[in-house]
Amino acid sequence: MTTNDKKKQVLDLLGSTYDSTIIDEIYAILQPAVNTDEINIQQLPDKLQEKINRAIEDYNTGNYITHEEMKQKLHQWLTK
């Protein structure tokens, strides 16, 4: 199956689904990445700005886990 065939099949399947989880996950995969330097937080309270800046710094330095990793950790915690 060619890439174009796969693309058409994915579009057909996506067009026929009403599962919002699948749609949200595909959207998250395909949406353009946001440059954290472009986020304007100046209008927020100082404490919230500090927390956001720490979170952005963690993200930029790779100090985070992915959604998939978190789902695996949650599964491990719930099956102990």
PyMOL Python script that loads the backbone (N, CA, C, O; Angstrom):
from pymol import cmd

cmd.read_pdbstr("""\
ATOM      1  N   MET A   1       0.852  -1.177   0.000  1.00  0.00           N
ATOM      2  CA  MET A   1       0.000   0.000   0.000  1.00  0.00           C
ATOM      3  C   MET A   1       0.902   1.245   0.000  1.00  0.00           C
ATOM      4  O   MET A   1       1.837   1.346   0.794  1.00  0.00           O
ATOM      5  N   THR A   2       0.612   2.160  -0.878  1.00  0.00           N
ATOM      6  CA  THR A   2       1.424   3.368  -0.986  1.00  0.00           C
ATOM      7  C   THR A   2       1.052   4.357   0.114  1.00  0.00           C
ATOM      8  O   THR A   2       0.035   4.207   0.791  1.00  0.00           O
ATOM      9  N   THR A   3       1.889   5.358   0.274  1.00  0.00           N
ATOM     10  CA  THR A   3       1.614   6.404   1.258  1.00  0.00           C
ATOM     11  C   THR A   3       0.305   7.117   0.936  1.00  0.00           C
ATOM     12  O   THR A   3      -0.477   7.418   1.838  1.00  0.00           O
ATOM     13  N   ASN A   4       0.066   7.386  -0.332  1.00  0.00           N
ATOM     14  CA  ASN A   4      -1.190   8.046  -0.719  1.00  0.00           C
ATOM     15  C   ASN A   4      -2.404   7.178  -0.422  1.00  0.00           C
ATOM     16  O   ASN A   4      -3.448   7.684  -0.011  1.00  0.00           O
ATOM     17  N   ASP A   5      -2.266   5.854  -0.633  1.00  0.00           N
ATOM     18  CA  ASP A   5      -3.358   4.940  -0.309  1.00  0.00           C
ATOM     19  C   ASP A   5      -3.647   4.956   1.193  1.00  0.00           C
ATOM     20  O   ASP A   5      -4.802   4.987   1.617  1.00  0.00           O
ATOM     21  N   LYS A   6      -2.583   4.936   1.982  1.00  0.00           N
ATOM     22  CA  LYS A   6      -2.738   4.977   3.448  1.00  0.00           C
ATOM     23  C   LYS A   6      -3.389   6.283   3.883  1.00  0.00           C
ATOM     24  O   LYS A   6      -4.261   6.301   4.751  1.00  0.00           O
ATOM     25  N   LYS A   7      -2.950   7.370   3.267  1.00  0.00           N
ATOM     26  CA  LYS A   7      -3.507   8.684   3.606  1.00  0.00           C
ATOM     27  C   LYS A   7      -5.001   8.720   3.314  1.00  0.00           C
ATOM     28  O   LYS A   7      -5.784   9.200   4.133  1.00  0.00           O
ATOM     29  N   LYS A   8      -5.392   8.222   2.165  1.00  0.00           N
ATOM     30  CA  LYS A   8      -6.807   8.202   1.802  1.00  0.00           C
ATOM     31  C   LYS A   8      -7.601   7.337   2.777  1.00  0.00           C
ATOM     32  O   LYS A   8      -8.698   7.706   3.198  1.00  0.00           O
ATOM     33  N   GLN A   9      -7.042   6.193   3.127  1.00  0.00           N
ATOM     34  CA  GLN A   9      -7.738   5.298   4.053  1.00  0.00           C
ATOM     35  C   GLN A   9      -7.879   5.941   5.434  1.00  0.00           C
ATOM     36  O   GLN A   9      -8.932   5.836   6.063  1.00  0.00           O
ATOM     37  N   VAL A  10      -6.828   6.601   5.902  1.00  0.00           N
ATOM     38  CA  VAL A  10      -6.892   7.292   7.197  1.00  0.00           C
ATOM     39  C   VAL A  10      -7.956   8.378   7.147  1.00  0.00           C
ATOM     40  O   VAL A  10      -8.749   8.510   8.079  1.00  0.00           O
ATOM     41  N   LEU A  11      -7.983   9.152   6.079  1.00  0.00           N
ATOM     42  CA  LEU A  11      -8.987  10.216   5.953  1.00  0.00           C
ATOM     43  C   LEU A  11     -10.403   9.643   5.923  1.00  0.00           C
ATOM     44  O   LEU A  11     -11.316  10.204   6.530  1.00  0.00           O
ATOM     45  N   ASP A  12     -10.582   8.535   5.223  1.00  0.00           N
ATOM     46  CA  ASP A  12     -11.895   7.890   5.182  1.00  0.00           C
ATOM     47  C   ASP A  12     -12.313   7.413   6.574  1.00  0.00           C
ATOM     48  O   ASP A  12     -13.447   7.626   7.003  1.00  0.00           O
ATOM     49  N   LEU A  13     -11.383   6.769   7.266  1.00  0.00           N
ATOM     50  CA  LEU A  13     -11.683   6.274   8.611  1.00  0.00           C
ATOM     51  C   LEU A  13     -11.952   7.424   9.575  1.00  0.00           C
ATOM     52  O   LEU A  13     -12.869   7.351  10.393  1.00  0.00           O
ATOM     53  N   LEU A  14     -11.170   8.465   9.480  1.00  0.00           N
ATOM     54  CA  LEU A  14     -11.361   9.623  10.346  1.00  0.00           C
ATOM     55  C   LEU A  14     -12.708  10.287  10.087  1.00  0.00           C
ATOM     56  O   LEU A  14     -13.388  10.719  11.017  1.00  0.00           O
ATOM     57  N   GLY A  15     -13.086  10.364   8.811  1.00  0.00           N
ATOM     58  CA  GLY A  15     -14.364  10.963   8.457  1.00  0.00           C
ATOM     59  C   GLY A  15     -15.554  10.177   8.961  1.00  0.00           C
ATOM     60  O   GLY A  15     -16.643  10.730   9.118  1.00  0.00           O
ATOM     61  N   SER A  16     -15.362   8.900   9.215  1.00  0.00           N
ATOM     62  CA  SER A  16     -16.488   8.074   9.650  1.00  0.00           C
ATOM     63  C   SER A  16     -16.522   7.835  11.158  1.00  0.00           C
ATOM     64  O   SER A  16     -17.438   7.177  11.650  1.00  0.00           O
ATOM     65  N   THR A  17     -15.551   8.352  11.896  1.00  0.00           N
ATOM     66  CA  THR A  17     -15.535   8.113  13.338  1.00  0.00           C
ATOM     67  C   THR A  17     -16.165   9.272  14.100  1.00  0.00           C
ATOM     68  O   THR A  17     -16.099  10.428  13.683  1.00  0.00           O
ATOM     69  N   TYR A  18     -16.772   8.929  15.220  1.00  0.00           N
ATOM     70  CA  TYR A  18     -17.327   9.930  16.137  1.00  0.00           C
ATOM     71  C   TYR A  18     -16.621   9.858  17.484  1.00  0.00           C
ATOM     72  O   TYR A  18     -17.050  10.483  18.453  1.00  0.00           O
ATOM     73  N   ASP A  19     -15.535   9.090  17.537  1.00  0.00           N
ATOM     74  CA  ASP A  19     -14.777   8.910  18.775  1.00  0.00           C
ATOM     75  C   ASP A  19     -13.900  10.149  19.005  1.00  0.00           C
ATOM     76  O   ASP A  19     -12.885  10.338  18.335  1.00  0.00           O
ATOM     77  N   SER A  20     -14.303  10.973  19.948  1.00  0.00           N
ATOM     78  CA  SER A  20     -13.583  12.230  20.185  1.00  0.00           C
ATOM     79  C   SER A  20     -12.162  11.995  20.680  1.00  0.00           C
ATOM     80  O   SER A  20     -11.288  12.831  20.451  1.00  0.00           O
ATOM     81  N   THR A  21     -11.914  10.878  21.353  1.00  0.00           N
ATOM     82  CA  THR A  21     -10.559  10.581  21.826  1.00  0.00           C
ATOM     83  C   THR A  21      -9.623  10.367  20.646  1.00  0.00           C
ATOM     84  O   THR A  21      -8.508  10.888  20.626  1.00  0.00           O
ATOM     85  N   ILE A  22     -10.076   9.608  19.676  1.00  0.00           N
ATOM     86  CA  ILE A  22      -9.254   9.367  18.486  1.00  0.00           C
ATOM     87  C   ILE A  22      -9.003  10.678  17.743  1.00  0.00           C
ATOM     88  O   ILE A  22      -7.878  10.965  17.333  1.00  0.00           O
ATOM     89  N   ILE A  23     -10.057  11.463  17.576  1.00  0.00           N
ATOM     90  CA  ILE A  23      -9.920  12.741  16.882  1.00  0.00           C
ATOM     91  C   ILE A  23      -8.956  13.656  17.623  1.00  0.00           C
ATOM     92  O   ILE A  23      -8.099  14.283  17.001  1.00  0.00           O
ATOM     93  N   ASP A  24      -9.086  13.740  18.953  1.00  0.00           N
ATOM     94  CA  ASP A  24      -8.189  14.581  19.750  1.00  0.00           C
ATOM     95  C   ASP A  24      -6.746  14.121  19.645  1.00  0.00           C
ATOM     96  O   ASP A  24      -5.837  14.945  19.543  1.00  0.00           O
ATOM     97  N   GLU A  25      -6.525  12.809  19.670  1.00  0.00           N
ATOM     98  CA  GLU A  25      -5.153  12.296  19.593  1.00  0.00           C
ATOM     99  C   GLU A  25      -4.535  12.572  18.222  1.00  0.00           C
ATOM    100  O   GLU A  25      -3.369  12.955  18.133  1.00  0.00           O
ATOM    101  N   ILE A  26      -5.300  12.380  17.172  1.00  0.00           N
ATOM    102  CA  ILE A  26      -4.782  12.667  15.824  1.00  0.00           C
ATOM    103  C   ILE A  26      -4.501  14.157  15.679  1.00  0.00           C
ATOM    104  O   ILE A  26      -3.483  14.549  15.108  1.00  0.00           O
ATOM    105  N   TYR A  27      -5.398  14.978  16.193  1.00  0.00           N
ATOM    106  CA  TYR A  27      -5.186  16.422  16.145  1.00  0.00           C
ATOM    107  C   TYR A  27      -3.904  16.803  16.880  1.00  0.00           C
ATOM    108  O   TYR A  27      -3.125  17.617  16.384  1.00  0.00           O
ATOM    109  N   ALA A  28      -3.679  16.219  18.067  1.00  0.00           N
ATOM    110  CA  ALA A  28      -2.478  16.527  18.845  1.00  0.00           C
ATOM    111  C   ALA A  28      -1.212  16.123  18.093  1.00  0.00           C
ATOM    112  O   ALA A  28      -0.189  16.803  18.175  1.00  0.00           O
ATOM    113  N   ILE A  29      -1.287  15.021  17.367  1.00  0.00           N
ATOM    114  CA  ILE A  29      -0.127  14.564  16.592  1.00  0.00           C
ATOM    115  C   ILE A  29       0.154  15.500  15.424  1.00  0.00           C
ATOM    116  O   ILE A  29       1.309  15.809  15.132  1.00  0.00           O
ATOM    117  N   LEU A  30      -0.902  15.950  14.759  1.00  0.00           N
ATOM    118  CA  LEU A  30      -0.737  16.700  13.515  1.00  0.00           C
ATOM    119  C   LEU A  30      -0.650  18.211  13.671  1.00  0.00           C
ATOM    120  O   LEU A  30      -0.201  18.898  12.754  1.00  0.00           O
ATOM    121  N   GLN A  31      -1.067  18.734  14.803  1.00  0.00           N
ATOM    122  CA  GLN A  31      -1.058  20.197  14.949  1.00  0.00           C
ATOM    123  C   GLN A  31       0.379  20.703  15.015  1.00  0.00           C
ATOM    124  O   GLN A  31       1.258  20.009  15.525  1.00  0.00           O
ATOM    125  N   PRO A  32       0.618  21.885  14.512  1.00  0.00           N
ATOM    126  CA  PRO A  32       1.974  22.435  14.573  1.00  0.00           C
ATOM    127  C   PRO A  32       2.395  22.687  16.017  1.00  0.00           C
ATOM    128  O   PRO A  32       1.584  23.073  16.858  1.00  0.00           O
ATOM    129  N   ALA A  33       3.656  22.464  16.282  1.00  0.00           N
ATOM    130  CA  ALA A  33       4.177  22.697  17.625  1.00  0.00           C
ATOM    131  C   ALA A  33       4.154  24.181  17.946  1.00  0.00           C
ATOM    132  O   ALA A  33       4.390  25.019  17.076  1.00  0.00           O
ATOM    133  N   VAL A  34       3.870  24.499  19.195  1.00  0.00           N
ATOM    134  CA  VAL A  34       3.863  25.888  19.643  1.00  0.00           C
ATOM    135  C   VAL A  34       5.248  26.228  20.154  1.00  0.00           C
ATOM    136  O   VAL A  34       5.826  25.484  20.946  1.00  0.00           O
ATOM    137  N   ASN A  35       5.775  27.345  19.703  1.00  0.00           N
ATOM    138  CA  ASN A  35       7.054  27.826  20.203  1.00  0.00           C
ATOM    139  C   ASN A  35       6.794  28.497  21.541  1.00  0.00           C
ATOM    140  O   ASN A  35       6.093  29.508  21.601  1.00  0.00           O
ATOM    141  N   THR A  36       7.346  27.951  22.609  1.00  0.00           N
ATOM    142  CA  THR A  36       7.064  28.466  23.947  1.00  0.00           C
ATOM    143  C   THR A  36       7.543  29.901  24.133  1.00  0.00           C
ATOM    144  O   THR A  36       7.081  30.590  25.043  1.00  0.00           O
ATOM    145  N   ASP A  37       8.462  30.363  23.285  1.00  0.00           N
ATOM    146  CA  ASP A  37       8.930  31.744  23.383  1.00  0.00           C
ATOM    147  C   ASP A  37       7.855  32.735  22.942  1.00  0.00           C
ATOM    148  O   ASP A  37       7.926  33.917  23.277  1.00  0.00           O
ATOM    149  N   GLU A  38       6.859  32.258  22.190  1.00  0.00           N
ATOM    150  CA  GLU A  38       5.820  33.133  21.659  1.00  0.00           C
ATOM    151  C   GLU A  38       4.613  33.268  22.591  1.00  0.00           C
ATOM    152  O   GLU A  38       3.676  34.004  22.281  1.00  0.00           O
ATOM    153  N   ILE A  39       4.627  32.571  23.720  1.00  0.00           N
ATOM    154  CA  ILE A  39       3.498  32.618  24.640  1.00  0.00           C
ATOM    155  C   ILE A  39       3.591  33.871  25.498  1.00  0.00           C
ATOM    156  O   ILE A  39       4.599  34.093  26.168  1.00  0.00           O
ATOM    157  N   ASN A  40       2.537  34.697  25.479  1.00  0.00           N
ATOM    158  CA  ASN A  40       2.518  35.927  26.260  1.00  0.00           C
ATOM    159  C   ASN A  40       1.764  35.694  27.561  1.00  0.00           C
ATOM    160  O   ASN A  40       0.556  35.458  27.559  1.00  0.00           O
ATOM    161  N   ILE A  41       2.486  35.761  28.665  1.00  0.00           N
ATOM    162  CA  ILE A  41       1.863  35.531  29.975  1.00  0.00           C
ATOM    163  C   ILE A  41       1.943  36.767  30.869  1.00  0.00           C
ATOM    164  O   ILE A  41       1.686  36.684  32.070  1.00  0.00           O
ATOM    165  N   GLN A  42       2.293  37.899  30.294  1.00  0.00           N
ATOM    166  CA  GLN A  42       2.528  39.115  31.069  1.00  0.00           C
ATOM    167  C   GLN A  42       1.296  39.611  31.820  1.00  0.00           C
ATOM    168  O   GLN A  42       1.431  40.297  32.833  1.00  0.00           O
ATOM    169  N   GLN A  43       0.095  39.277  31.341  1.00  0.00           N
ATOM    170  CA  GLN A  43      -1.124  39.764  31.981  1.00  0.00           C
ATOM    171  C   GLN A  43      -1.544  38.904  33.171  1.00  0.00           C
ATOM    172  O   GLN A  43      -2.485  39.253  33.885  1.00  0.00           O
ATOM    173  N   LEU A  44      -0.862  37.797  33.387  1.00  0.00           N
ATOM    174  CA  LEU A  44      -1.222  36.881  34.473  1.00  0.00           C
ATOM    175  C   LEU A  44      -0.554  37.307  35.779  1.00  0.00           C
ATOM    176  O   LEU A  44       0.439  38.034  35.759  1.00  0.00           O
ATOM    177  N   PRO A  45      -1.100  36.855  36.924  1.00  0.00           N
ATOM    178  CA  PRO A  45      -0.471  37.163  38.214  1.00  0.00           C
ATOM    179  C   PRO A  45       0.961  36.633  38.281  1.00  0.00           C
ATOM    180  O   PRO A  45       1.296  35.630  37.651  1.00  0.00           O
ATOM    181  N   ASP A  46       1.800  37.325  39.058  1.00  0.00           N
ATOM    182  CA  ASP A  46       3.223  36.980  39.136  1.00  0.00           C
ATOM    183  C   ASP A  46       3.466  35.524  39.528  1.00  0.00           C
ATOM    184  O   ASP A  46       4.316  34.862  38.932  1.00  0.00           O
ATOM    185  N   LYS A  47       2.737  35.019  40.512  1.00  0.00           N
ATOM    186  CA  LYS A  47       2.932  33.634  40.961  1.00  0.00           C
ATOM    187  C   LYS A  47       2.643  32.647  39.824  1.00  0.00           C
ATOM    188  O   LYS A  47       3.365  31.665  39.652  1.00  0.00           O
ATOM    189  N   LEU A  48       1.604  32.909  39.067  1.00  0.00           N
ATOM    190  CA  LEU A  48       1.256  32.037  37.948  1.00  0.00           C
ATOM    191  C   LEU A  48       2.310  32.141  36.847  1.00  0.00           C
ATOM    192  O   LEU A  48       2.659  31.137  36.228  1.00  0.00           O
ATOM    193  N   GLN A  49       2.816  33.340  36.603  1.00  0.00           N
ATOM    194  CA  GLN A  49       3.887  33.516  35.617  1.00  0.00           C
ATOM    195  C   GLN A  49       5.112  32.697  36.016  1.00  0.00           C
ATOM    196  O   GLN A  49       5.742  32.070  35.165  1.00  0.00           O
ATOM    197  N   GLU A  50       5.452  32.700  37.301  1.00  0.00           N
ATOM    198  CA  GLU A  50       6.603  31.926  37.783  1.00  0.00           C
ATOM    199  C   GLU A  50       6.402  30.436  37.525  1.00  0.00           C
ATOM    200  O   GLU A  50       7.312  29.750  37.059  1.00  0.00           O
ATOM    201  N   LYS A  51       5.198  29.938  37.834  1.00  0.00           N
ATOM    202  CA  LYS A  51       4.912  28.522  37.621  1.00  0.00           C
ATOM    203  C   LYS A  51       4.975  28.167  36.138  1.00  0.00           C
ATOM    204  O   LYS A  51       5.528  27.133  35.763  1.00  0.00           O
ATOM    205  N   ILE A  52       4.414  29.015  35.311  1.00  0.00           N
ATOM    206  CA  ILE A  52       4.427  28.768  33.866  1.00  0.00           C
ATOM    207  C   ILE A  52       5.858  28.803  33.339  1.00  0.00           C
ATOM    208  O   ILE A  52       6.247  27.955  32.536  1.00  0.00           O
ATOM    209  N   ASN A  53       6.637  29.777  33.788  1.00  0.00           N
ATOM    210  CA  ASN A  53       8.031  29.863  33.338  1.00  0.00           C
ATOM    211  C   ASN A  53       8.829  28.634  33.758  1.00  0.00           C
ATOM    212  O   ASN A  53       9.666  28.153  32.996  1.00  0.00           O
ATOM    213  N   ARG A  54       8.578  28.115  34.971  1.00  0.00           N
ATOM    214  CA  ARG A  54       9.252  26.882  35.411  1.00  0.00           C
ATOM    215  C   ARG A  54       8.829  25.710  34.525  1.00  0.00           C
ATOM    216  O   ARG A  54       9.658  24.889  34.134  1.00  0.00           O
ATOM    217  N   ALA A  55       7.537  25.640  34.214  1.00  0.00           N
ATOM    218  CA  ALA A  55       7.042  24.550  33.363  1.00  0.00           C
ATOM    219  C   ALA A  55       7.640  24.644  31.962  1.00  0.00           C
ATOM    220  O   ALA A  55       8.029  23.626  31.390  1.00  0.00           O
ATOM    221  N   ILE A  56       7.717  25.837  31.410  1.00  0.00           N
ATOM    222  CA  ILE A  56       8.309  26.030  30.085  1.00  0.00           C
ATOM    223  C   ILE A  56       9.790  25.645  30.110  1.00  0.00           C
ATOM    224  O   ILE A  56      10.286  25.003  29.184  1.00  0.00           O
ATOM    225  N   GLU A  57      10.483  26.038  31.162  1.00  0.00           N
ATOM    226  CA  GLU A  57      11.900  25.675  31.286  1.00  0.00           C
ATOM    227  C   GLU A  57      12.057  24.159  31.365  1.00  0.00           C
ATOM    228  O   GLU A  57      12.936  23.590  30.717  1.00  0.00           O
ATOM    229  N   ASP A  58      11.205  23.502  32.160  1.00  0.00           N
ATOM    230  CA  ASP A  58      11.244  22.041  32.230  1.00  0.00           C
ATOM    231  C   ASP A  58      11.019  21.430  30.855  1.00  0.00           C
ATOM    232  O   ASP A  58      11.738  20.514  30.456  1.00  0.00           O
ATOM    233  N   TYR A  59      10.036  21.928  30.136  1.00  0.00           N
ATOM    234  CA  TYR A  59       9.744  21.411  28.799  1.00  0.00           C
ATOM    235  C   TYR A  59      10.931  21.605  27.865  1.00  0.00           C
ATOM    236  O   TYR A  59      11.334  20.679  27.162  1.00  0.00           O
ATOM    237  N   ASN A  60      11.486  22.807  27.862  1.00  0.00           N
ATOM    238  CA  ASN A  60      12.603  23.118  26.953  1.00  0.00           C
ATOM    239  C   ASN A  60      13.853  22.308  27.260  1.00  0.00           C
ATOM    240  O   ASN A  60      14.662  22.068  26.364  1.00  0.00           O
ATOM    241  N   THR A  61      14.029  21.880  28.513  1.00  0.00           N
ATOM    242  CA  THR A  61      15.202  21.092  28.888  1.00  0.00           C
ATOM    243  C   THR A  61      14.921  19.592  28.868  1.00  0.00           C
ATOM    244  O   THR A  61      15.777  18.784  29.229  1.00  0.00           O
ATOM    245  N   GLY A  62      13.706  19.228  28.439  1.00  0.00           N
ATOM    246  CA  GLY A  62      13.382  17.808  28.339  1.00  0.00           C
ATOM    247  C   GLY A  62      12.993  17.173  29.657  1.00  0.00           C
ATOM    248  O   GLY A  62      12.945  15.948  29.762  1.00  0.00           O
ATOM    249  N   ASN A  63      12.716  17.976  30.654  1.00  0.00           N
ATOM    250  CA  ASN A  63      12.358  17.467  31.974  1.00  0.00           C
ATOM    251  C   ASN A  63      10.837  17.273  32.054  1.00  0.00           C
ATOM    252  O   ASN A  63      10.136  18.019  32.737  1.00  0.00           O
ATOM    253  N   TYR A  64      10.352  16.262  31.346  1.00  0.00           N
ATOM    254  CA  TYR A  64       8.931  15.946  31.335  1.00  0.00           C
ATOM    255  C   TYR A  64       8.774  14.517  30.855  1.00  0.00           C
ATOM    256  O   TYR A  64       9.726  13.901  30.378  1.00  0.00           O
ATOM    257  N   ILE A  65       7.552  13.992  30.987  1.00  0.00           N
ATOM    258  CA  ILE A  65       7.265  12.683  30.424  1.00  0.00           C
ATOM    259  C   ILE A  65       6.121  12.842  29.422  1.00  0.00           C
ATOM    260  O   ILE A  65       5.294  13.746  29.541  1.00  0.00           O
ATOM    261  N   THR A  66       6.093  11.960  28.448  1.00  0.00           N
ATOM    262  CA  THR A  66       5.059  12.031  27.419  1.00  0.00           C
ATOM    263  C   THR A  66       3.743  11.488  27.962  1.00  0.00           C
ATOM    264  O   THR A  66       3.697  10.869  29.024  1.00  0.00           O
ATOM    265  N   HIS A  67       2.688  11.732  27.216  1.00  0.00           N
ATOM    266  CA  HIS A  67       1.373  11.232  27.584  1.00  0.00           C
ATOM    267  C   HIS A  67       1.384   9.702  27.636  1.00  0.00           C
ATOM    268  O   HIS A  67       0.806   9.100  28.540  1.00  0.00           O
ATOM    269  N   GLU A  68       2.043   9.087  26.666  1.00  0.00           N
ATOM    270  CA  GLU A  68       2.131   7.622  26.635  1.00  0.00           C
ATOM    271  C   GLU A  68       2.865   7.091  27.860  1.00  0.00           C
ATOM    272  O   GLU A  68       2.447   6.100  28.458  1.00  0.00           O
ATOM    273  N   GLU A  69       3.969   7.755  28.235  1.00  0.00           N
ATOM    274  CA  GLU A  69       4.716   7.335  29.426  1.00  0.00           C
ATOM    275  C   GLU A  69       3.853   7.466  30.680  1.00  0.00           C
ATOM    276  O   GLU A  69       3.898   6.607  31.560  1.00  0.00           O
ATOM    277  N   MET A  70       3.069   8.540  30.759  1.00  0.00           N
ATOM    278  CA  MET A  70       2.205   8.736  31.913  1.00  0.00           C
ATOM    279  C   MET A  70       1.111   7.680  31.962  1.00  0.00           C
ATOM    280  O   MET A  70       0.765   7.191  33.038  1.00  0.00           O
ATOM    281  N   LYS A  71       0.560   7.323  30.796  1.00  0.00           N
ATOM    282  CA  LYS A  71      -0.460   6.275  30.763  1.00  0.00           C
ATOM    283  C   LYS A  71       0.133   4.947  31.246  1.00  0.00           C
ATOM    284  O   LYS A  71      -0.536   4.195  31.955  1.00  0.00           O
ATOM    285  N   GLN A  72       1.375   4.654  30.869  1.00  0.00           N
ATOM    286  CA  GLN A  72       2.026   3.419  31.319  1.00  0.00           C
ATOM    287  C   GLN A  72       2.254   3.445  32.824  1.00  0.00           C
ATOM    288  O   GLN A  72       2.025   2.444  33.502  1.00  0.00           O
ATOM    289  N   LYS A  73       2.705   4.583  33.355  1.00  0.00           N
ATOM    290  CA  LYS A  73       2.910   4.704  34.806  1.00  0.00           C
ATOM    291  C   LYS A  73       1.589   4.530  35.556  1.00  0.00           C
ATOM    292  O   LYS A  73       1.532   3.844  36.577  1.00  0.00           O
ATOM    293  N   LEU A  74       0.542   5.150  35.046  1.00  0.00           N
ATOM    294  CA  LEU A  74      -0.762   5.042  35.674  1.00  0.00           C
ATOM    295  C   LEU A  74      -1.233   3.596  35.683  1.00  0.00           C
ATOM    296  O   LEU A  74      -1.757   3.110  36.685  1.00  0.00           O
ATOM    297  N   HIS A  75      -1.044   2.913  34.563  1.00  0.00           N
ATOM    298  CA  HIS A  75      -1.419   1.500  34.489  1.00  0.00           C
ATOM    299  C   HIS A  75      -0.645   0.685  35.529  1.00  0.00           C
ATOM    300  O   HIS A  75      -1.214  -0.184  36.191  1.00  0.00           O
ATOM    301  N   GLN A  76       0.650   0.968  35.670  1.00  0.00           N
ATOM    302  CA  GLN A  76       1.466   0.259  36.659  1.00  0.00           C
ATOM    303  C   GLN A  76       0.964   0.521  38.071  1.00  0.00           C
ATOM    304  O   GLN A  76       0.880  -0.399  38.884  1.00  0.00           O
ATOM    305  N   TRP A  77       0.628   1.775  38.365  1.00  0.00           N
ATOM    306  CA  TRP A  77       0.155   2.120  39.699  1.00  0.00           C
ATOM    307  C   TRP A  77      -1.174   1.431  40.020  1.00  0.00           C
ATOM    308  O   TRP A  77      -1.396   0.966  41.138  1.00  0.00           O
ATOM    309  N   LEU A  78      -2.039   1.379  39.028  1.00  0.00           N
ATOM    310  CA  LEU A  78      -3.368   0.813  39.251  1.00  0.00           C
ATOM    311  C   LEU A  78      -3.372  -0.714  39.306  1.00  0.00           C
ATOM    312  O   LEU A  78      -4.321  -1.313  39.811  1.00  0.00           O
ATOM    313  N   THR A  79      -2.323  -1.342  38.793  1.00  0.00           N
ATOM    314  CA  THR A  79      -2.272  -2.802  38.803  1.00  0.00           C
ATOM    315  C   THR A  79      -1.376  -3.357  39.899  1.00  0.00           C
ATOM    316  O   THR A  79      -1.101  -4.556  39.921  1.00  0.00           O
ATOM    317  N   LYS A  80      -0.924  -2.515  40.797  1.00  0.00           N
ATOM    318  CA  LYS A  80      -0.094  -2.986  41.923  1.00  0.00           C
ATOM    319  C   LYS A  80      -0.973  -3.539  43.021  1.00  0.00           C
ATOM    320  O   LYS A  80      -0.467  -3.985  44.051  1.00  0.00           O
TER     321      LYS A  80
END
""", "prot")
cmd.dss("prot")
cmd.show_as("cartoon", "prot")
cmd.util.cbc("prot")
cmd.orient("prot")
